[in-house]
């Protein structure tokens, strides 16, 4: 029942706050719900609660464990909180705003194509132009000389460059490709 309710709430949300228990780490159910949020294209913030009660207070080590367990959410920021003491809660609301704005961000076609000129893809792939089709999640269409879907590594390269240039903190980015004759 909790998963059904989580899926329903994810569908209604713009930003999903995934609450992780610092004393337990990432559980299987946490990963499942995180996967639903990612698949639904929702912006995500990983909230680590009970940080004041964590047995090991090494944040770097904990972040590595979370990133390892939730590899598909590498874009999601982590917020360390304590509901009991209120520590970190004040920083959560500005983070929610930033993540929502990132998910709603629009890049003009001209700016995107100027950015694309500086990218080097594999020699046989020619990207003719790109455009942003929608927001929440930011969805980009690349018009190329190649039929079919882009190779995973090419998509990953493009997403990483988009994040480095335009931000998109906390939100998945969708890449689609269409063949156009040059």
WOSUL-V267142 format. One record per helix or strand of 3 or more residues. SS is the DSSP state (h for helix, s for strand). FROM is the first residue (numbers start at 1). TO is the last residue. Records with the same first field share a line. If there is no record, write none. Layout:
SS->FROM-TO ; FROM-TO
This chain:
h->2-12 ; 28-39 ; 51-53 ; 59-69 ; 71-73 ; 89-103 ; 109-117 ; 152-166
s->15-21 ; 43-49 ; 77-80 ; 127-134 ; 138-144 ; 173-179
